[in-house]
Amino acid sequence: ESRETRERLAHVGRVTTLGEMAAAIAHEINQPLTAISAYAQACNRLLGQGNVDMALLQESLQAIAAQALRAGDVVKRIRGFVGNRAAGRSTVDLNEILASVLELAAIDARSNHVEIVTELAPALPPVLADRVQIQQVCLNLMRNAIDAMLDLPDAARRLEIRTHHAGGCVEAA
């Protein structure tokens, strides 16, 4: 019962985090949707002209497909993060976890004019951890760092993420 309660609380924490990021996420999804609309209108105009430049039409349709995939990727990342699943430890790649979290943190960073710089050590050994809990902790730390920089001038807002392996330990800083 205690484990189930912790899992429910962790899920609520992830949902709360995304709720706080809702405006930035909406903006991130709105960009490809706006592009899709513009390309679709352009395709309509091309078709209405009668003499259709098929290469330009095909290029526009490919751009629509690419933007739809981009919006879908944002939604997929969010669903993966917020999903309610049982906690469990497994061997995970810390760099891969950070990369997935950085995609979400980048939304918040862009909207707050924060540059994210990464230096991820190659070939880190796997670690035994709960993937979703580590993602949540890392995202919370990144969001806290972004929030802490809001009083700085835009040019000074820089978040550095590093991983390394030393002495049998894998670390992220």
C-alpha positions in Angstrom: 0.0 0.0 0.0 2.9 2.3 0.8 4.5 1.6 -2.5 1.3 2.3 -4.4 0.9 5.6 -2.5 4.5 6.6 -3.5 3.8 5.7 -7.1 0.6 7.8 -7.1 2.4 10.7 -5.6 5.2 10.5 -8.1 2.6 10.5 -10.9 0.9 13.5 -9.4 4.3 15.2 -9.2 4.9 14.6 -12.9 1.5 15.8 -13.9 2.0 18.9 -11.7 5.3 19.6 -13.4 3.8 19.4 -16.8 0.9 21.6 -15.7 3.4 24.3 -14.7 5.0 24.0 -18.1 1.7 24.1 -20.0 2.2 27.5 -21.6 5.6 26.5 -23.0 4.3 23.1 -24.1 1.3 24.8 -25.9 3.7 27.1 -27.7 6.0 24.2 -28.7 3.0 22.3 -30.2 1.5 25.4 -31.7 4.6 26.1 -33.8 4.3 23.0 -36.0 0.5 23.3 -36.1 0.9 26.9 -37.4 3.4 25.7 -40.0 1.0 22.8 -41.1 -1.8 25.4 -41.5 0.4 27.7 -43.6 1.6 24.9 -45.8 -1.9 23.5 -46.3 -3.2 27.0 -47.3 -0.2 27.3 -49.8 -1.1 23.9 -51.3 -4.7 25.1 -51.7 -3.6 28.2 -53.5 -1.3 26.2 -55.7 -4.2 23.9 -56.6 -6.5 26.8 -57.2 -4.1 28.3 -59.8 -4.7 25.5 -62.2 -1.2 25.2 -63.6 0.3 23.3 -60.5 4.0 23.2 -59.9 4.0 19.5 -58.8 7.5 19.8 -57.3 6.5 22.7 -55.1 3.3 21.0 -54.1 5.1 17.8 -53.2 7.7 19.9 -51.2 4.8 21.6 -49.3 3.1 18.3 -48.5 6.4 16.8 -47.2 6.8 19.9 -45.0 3.3 19.3 -43.7 4.2 15.7 -42.9 7.4 16.7 -41.1 5.7 19.3 -39.0 3.0 16.8 -38.0 5.7 14.4 -36.9 7.3 17.2 -34.9 4.1 17.9 -33.1 3.5 14.2 -32.5 7.0 13.8 -31.1 6.3 16.6 -28.5 3.1 14.8 -27.5 4.9 11.4 -27.3 7.6 12.8 -25.1 5.0 14.3 -22.8 3.0 11.1 -22.6 6.1 9.1 -21.9 7.0 11.4 -19.0 3.6 11.7 -17.4 2.5 8.1 -17.9 1.3 6.3 -14.8 3.2 3.1 -14.5 4.6 1.0 -11.7 7.9 2.0 -10.3 10.7 -0.4 -10.9 14.5 -0.4 -11.2 16.2 -1.6 -14.3 19.6 -1.0 -16.0 19.4 2.4 -17.7 21.6 4.7 -19.7 21.9 8.0 -17.8 22.8 9.9 -21.0 19.7 8.6 -22.7 17.6 9.5 -19.8 19.1 13.0 -19.7 18.6 13.4 -23.5 14.9 12.6 -23.1 14.5 15.0 -20.3 16.4 17.7 -22.1 13.8 17.6 -24.9 11.2 18.6 -22.3 13.4 21.0 -20.4 14.3 22.7 -23.7 10.7 23.8 -24.1 10.9 25.7 -20.8 14.5 26.9 -21.5 13.5 28.4 -24.9 10.5 30.2 -23.5 12.8 31.7 -20.7 15.8 32.5 -23.0 18.1 30.0 -21.3 20.8 28.3 -23.3 21.3 24.6 -22.5 24.8 23.2 -23.0 25.6 19.5 -22.6 28.7 17.6 -22.2 27.7 14.0 -21.9 30.5 11.5 -21.4 30.6 8.8 -24.1 30.1 5.1 -23.2 28.8 5.5 -19.7 28.2 2.1 -18.0 24.5 1.4 -17.3 23.1 2.1 -13.9 20.4 0.4 -11.8 17.6 3.0 -11.4 13.9 3.7 -11.9 13.9 5.5 -15.2 10.8 7.7 -14.6 11.9 8.7 -11.1 15.3 9.8 -12.4 13.6 11.6 -15.3 11.4 13.5 -12.8 14.3 14.4 -10.6 16.4 15.6 -13.5 13.5 17.6 -15.0 12.8 19.2 -11.6 16.4 20.2 -11.1 16.6 21.6 -14.6 13.4 23.6 -14.1 14.7 24.9 -10.8 17.9 26.0 -12.4 16.0 27.8 -15.2 13.7 29.5 -12.6 16.8 30.6 -10.6 18.2 32.3 -13.7 15.2 34.5 -14.5 16.6 37.5 -12.7 19.8 37.3 -14.8 20.2 39.1 -18.1 19.3 36.9 -21.1 22.9 36.6 -22.2 23.9 35.2 -18.8 21.3 32.4 -18.7 23.2 29.2 -19.4 22.4 25.8 -18.0 25.3 23.3 -18.3 24.6 19.5 -18.0 27.5 17.1 -17.7 27.9 13.4 -17.1 31.0 11.5 -16.2 32.2 8.2 -14.9 34.9 7.9 -12.3 35.7 5.6 -9.4 33.0 3.2 -10.3 30.3 6.0 -10.1 28.2 7.5 -12.8 27.4 11.2 -12.1 25.4 13.9 -13.7 26.0 17.5 -12.7 
